[in-house]
Amino acid sequence: MTRVCFACGSDLPRSEFSKSQWSRGVGNSRCAECVQESHWDGAEKPTARRNDSCAHDWDNWDEPDAEGCFRYVGFGRYTRSSRTGQR
């Protein structure tokens, strides 16, 4: 049984797809290589957002704004980069 990869258009056997990708159905599943993003041919991989910060300063780390089982959430400000002054 074969399927065409949604990303690269290759007609590949089921073994080239993960179980979760195969279950997405025809026209929606991507092969393992595409999922691993190896089809970018040296081009820069797209990202949802770039964070070009290089330095920051915490407002008040002793009193977190929120906390969970394994984390504290605090706000700070960027001190160097194009985002200087942003929270």
QUIQUIWO-V50992 format. One record per residue. N is the residue number from 1. SS is DSSP state (helix for helix, strand for strand, loop for the rest). OMEGA is omega in whole degrees, -180 to 180 (none if undefined). D_CENTER is the distance of its C-alpha to the mean C-alpha in Angstrom with 2 decimals. Layout:
BEGIN
n=N ss=SS omega=OMEGA d_center=D_CENTER
n=N ss=SS omega=OMEGA d_center=D_CENTER
END
This chain:
BEGIN
n=1 ss=loop omega=180 d_center=30.66
n=2 ss=strand omega=178 d_center=28.17
n=3 ss=strand omega=177 d_center=25.47
n=4 ss=strand omega=178 d_center=24.01
n=5 ss=loop omega=-179 d_center=20.28
n=6 ss=loop omega=-175 d_center=18.77
n=7 ss=loop omega=-173 d_center=16.69
n=8 ss=loop omega=178 d_center=19.31
n=9 ss=loop omega=180 d_center=22.45
n=10 ss=loop omega=175 d_center=23.84
n=11 ss=strand omega=-170 d_center=26.22
n=12 ss=strand omega=176 d_center=25.29
n=13 ss=strand omega=-179 d_center=26.76
n=14 ss=helix omega=-178 d_center=25.23
n=15 ss=helix omega=180 d_center=24.65
n=16 ss=helix omega=-179 d_center=21.87
n=17 ss=loop omega=173 d_center=19.74
n=18 ss=loop omega=-179 d_center=18.35
n=19 ss=helix omega=-178 d_center=20.29
n=20 ss=helix omega=179 d_center=17.63
n=21 ss=helix omega=179 d_center=16.99
n=22 ss=helix omega=-178 d_center=20.79
n=23 ss=loop omega=178 d_center=21.40
n=24 ss=loop omega=176 d_center=19.54
n=25 ss=loop omega=-179 d_center=22.64
n=26 ss=loop omega=178 d_center=23.92
n=27 ss=loop omega=-179 d_center=22.08
n=28 ss=loop omega=-174 d_center=18.74
n=29 ss=loop omega=178 d_center=17.89
n=30 ss=loop omega=179 d_center=16.07
n=31 ss=loop omega=-177 d_center=17.53
n=32 ss=helix omega=180 d_center=16.10
n=33 ss=helix omega=179 d_center=15.99
n=34 ss=helix omega=177 d_center=13.95
n=35 ss=helix omega=179 d_center=11.41
n=36 ss=loop omega=176 d_center=11.29
n=37 ss=loop omega=179 d_center=10.97
n=38 ss=helix omega=-179 d_center=14.43
n=39 ss=helix omega=-179 d_center=15.94
n=40 ss=helix omega=175 d_center=14.97
n=41 ss=loop omega=177 d_center=18.42
n=42 ss=loop omega=178 d_center=17.85
n=43 ss=loop omega=-179 d_center=16.36
n=44 ss=loop omega=179 d_center=13.52
n=45 ss=loop omega=179 d_center=10.09
n=46 ss=loop omega=177 d_center=9.00
n=47 ss=loop omega=-180 d_center=6.51
n=48 ss=loop omega=-178 d_center=6.97
n=49 ss=loop omega=176 d_center=9.05
n=50 ss=loop omega=177 d_center=10.79
n=51 ss=loop omega=-175 d_center=12.72
n=52 ss=loop omega=-180 d_center=15.81
n=53 ss=loop omega=177 d_center=17.74
n=54 ss=loop omega=177 d_center=19.99
n=55 ss=strand omega=-180 d_center=22.20
n=56 ss=strand omega=178 d_center=22.52
n=57 ss=strand omega=-179 d_center=25.31
n=58 ss=strand omega=178 d_center=25.27
n=59 ss=loop omega=-179 d_center=27.55
n=60 ss=loop omega=-175 d_center=28.94
n=61 ss=loop omega=-179 d_center=27.17
n=62 ss=loop omega=179 d_center=30.29
n=63 ss=loop omega=-178 d_center=29.80
n=64 ss=loop omega=178 d_center=26.21
n=65 ss=loop omega=177 d_center=25.37
n=66 ss=strand omega=176 d_center=23.95
n=67 ss=strand omega=178 d_center=23.51
n=68 ss=loop omega=-179 d_center=22.36
n=69 ss=loop omega=-174 d_center=23.30
n=70 ss=loop omega=-177 d_center=21.27
n=71 ss=loop omega=171 d_center=20.33
n=72 ss=strand omega=179 d_center=22.02
n=73 ss=strand omega=177 d_center=20.71
n=74 ss=loop omega=180 d_center=22.43
n=75 ss=loop omega=178 d_center=22.31
n=76 ss=strand omega=178 d_center=22.96
n=77 ss=strand omega=175 d_center=23.41
n=78 ss=strand omega=-178 d_center=22.13
n=79 ss=strand omega=177 d_center=25.19
n=80 ss=strand omega=175 d_center=24.33
n=81 ss=loop omega=179 d_center=22.23
n=82 ss=loop omega=-179 d_center=21.97
n=83 ss=loop omega=-178 d_center=20.90
n=84 ss=loop omega=179 d_center=24.14
n=85 ss=loop omega=180 d_center=25.52
n=86 ss=loop omega=179 d_center=22.52
n=87 ss=loop omega=none d_center=21.97
END
